[in-house]
């Protein structure tokens, strides 16, 4: 009998043992999840690839599109799927230093380099645990969610992504969300300088930000598998993304 068949027989034989070891006075759906979790752990300990293929679902979009919140909600809907957030990799990545020169010079996406994100995605696809750049551990799962603002345009991870949802929103909504986020997260730190900072943000938007948005919106929407209006309620957006990816 082939080794792969022997493994399947072995793991099937463990189902009854696993169920006996777990509490049986709980809801059937909860028991089912616990049995699956225990068996998957046993399989990974023997053969990391035996747990089946991993699907990587990415949310792309401009700043203020709601990627972080949507992925958090999607992870909850999936029962706690692993998530890699863009901000966690910013310190170990390379981005264009002068966005005006980058845009006017042809907007070469090769200026974006995120090797650590690529390594971690590859590890999760192979059912290996990863340690985040800023600390913390992410366990593998059959579905991995990743916040990738430029989606498959980031060549290092293009081949590692199975599905990309571009979260779209009008420019005024994106700007309002960014300004509100700055006020909520940095108000105490900025103190009396908050109005000066907000004024600078608005001037940047009028001078360059809107042109960057127009370019990004066009390129990223074309490169995505689906475009979702992120002005819809958060739960609706998360469910729409998972449904389009064939997960719900």
N, C-alpha and C positions, 0 to 999 in steps of 0.2 A: 504494500500500500504506500502511495507517495507520502512524503513527510507532511505536505500541506493537509492531506486527508487525515493523517494521524492527529494533527493538531486540532482539527475540527471535532473529531471524535472525542478527544480529551476534554475540550472546553464544553462540549455538550454534556459530557458525563459529570461536569462540575455544577451544572445548573441546579440539580436537586440538592446538592450539598450546600450551595450558596444560599438557596431559599431557606433551608433549615437553619442556617447560621444567622439569618436576618430575622428581625421581628416580623410576625405575620398578623399583628393586630392593628394594621394601618390600612389606609385606602389602597385598593389594588393598583392604581396608577402610580402612587408613591413607591410601593413595593417594587413595581416593575422598573422604575428608574433606578432604585438602589441595586437591584439584581444586575441591571445592565451596567451600572457603574463598577460593581465588584468584578464582574466578568471581564469588562474592558481592561481593568487594572491588571488582572491576571494575564490577559493576552499580551498587554504591553510589556509586562515583565519578562515574558518568554520571547516575543517577537514583536518589536515596535510597529512593523508594517502590517501585522495581522489584524489590527483593529479596523482596517478599511480605509478608503480614500478620505482625504480632508478637502473640504471646499472653503475657499477664501473669498469672502464677499467684501468689497470695498465701497466706501462712500466717498465720492469726490465732490468738490464744490468750492466756491469762493469763501473768503472769510466772512462769517456771519450767516452762512447757509444753514447752520444747525447740525453739522456733522457729528460733533461729540455727543450731543443729547440724543440724536436719532440712534446712534450705535449703542449707547447705553440702554435705551429702551428695547432695541432689537435683541440685545444680549439677554435682557430679562425675559422677553417673549420666547427665547430659545432655551430657557432654563439655566442661564448662566454661561453662555458661550464666551470664550476668551476674546478679548478686545485689545488691539494695539492702537494707541492714540498718537497722533502726529506730534503733539507737544512734547511727548516723552522722548522723542528722537531729535528734536531741534538742536540740542547742544552737541550732538555727535554727527551732524550732517552739514553739508555745504550748500549754500544758496547764493543767488546773485547778490553782490554787494550794492550795486547801483541799478535799481530797477528801471530807471529811465534809459540808461545806456543799454540794458538788457533788452528792453522792449524795442527801442529804435534800432538795435543791432540785429534784429531778426528773431528775438525771443527763443533762443536755443535752449531746449529743455535739458540738454546735457550739462547745463550749469547747475542743475539740481542733482546732488549726490547724497544718497542715503544708504550707504553700505550696511550699516548695522540693522536697519529695518529689513533689508533684503535677507540678511543672514538669519534673523529671527523668524521671518515668514517661512524660510526654507526649513528651519528646524521644526516649526510647528506642523508643517506639512508632513514631516517625517515622524510625527508623534513624539518630539523631544521637547522637554521643558526649557523655557528661555528665561534669562535674567535680564530685566529691563535696565537701560543705561543709568537711570536714576535710582535703581534699587527696586526691589519687588520681583516677584516671580509670576510668570504666566504659564499655566498648565495647558497642554494640548487638548483639542476637542475635534469632533467631526466637522464642525463649522468654526471658522476663525473670521472675526470681523476686524477690519483695518480701516483707519482713517487715513485716506490718501488723497490730499487736496487736488493733485493733478492726475490721479488715477493711473491708467496705463501709459500716460505720457512720461511717467517716471520709468525709464527703460529697465532699471535694475530689478523692478518688481513686476513688470508687465507679464512675464511668463508665469508668475506665481499667483496671479489673480484669476479667479474663475468668473467673476461677475462684478460689474461696476455700475453703481447707481449715482447719477449726477443729481445733487440736490440743488434745485434752481430757485431763485427768488429775485424780485425786481431790485434794482440798484438802491432805491430809497430804503427798502426793507433791510438790505445788507448793511447799509450805512447806519441806520437807526440801531440795529442790533449790536453792531460793533461799539458804537458810542455808549449805549446803555451798559454793555459788558464792561467797558473801561471804567465807567462811573461806579458800577457796583463792586468791581474787583480792586480798583486802585484809588478810590476816593480818599480813604484815610491816609494812604501813603503820599498822595499828591497834595492833600490839604488845600491851601489857597491857590495853588497853581492849576487846579482842575480846569478852570475856564480857559486858561492859556493853552493847555494841552488839547482840549476839545476844539479850540479855534484852529490849532495847528493841524489837527486831524481833518477838519473840514476843508482847509486850504489845500491839503495834500490830495484830498478826494477830487477837488475841482481841477487841480493842476495836473495830476497824473493818475490818481486812483481810478477814476472812471474809465480811462483808456485801458488800463490794465484789466478792469472788469469786463469790458467789451470783448477784449481779446480772449481772456480766459473763459468767459461764458461760451463763446463760439467754439473754441477748440475742445474744451472739456465735454460739452454736450455731444459733439460729434463722436468723441472717443468712448462714450459710455454705452452701456447696454440698455439703459432706460433713463429718462429724465423725469424727475418727480418734483412737483411743486411743493417746496418746503415751507410755504406759508400755511399749509394745511395743519390741522392739529397734530401734535407730535406722535401720538399713537397711530394715527392714520398713515403718516409718512413711514414709520418703522414697519408697519404691517404691509404697506404697499411694496416696500423694498424686498422684504422677505418673500412675499407672494410672487413677485416678478422673478426672483431668483429660484423659485420652485421649492421653497422651504416651508410654506404654510398654505 
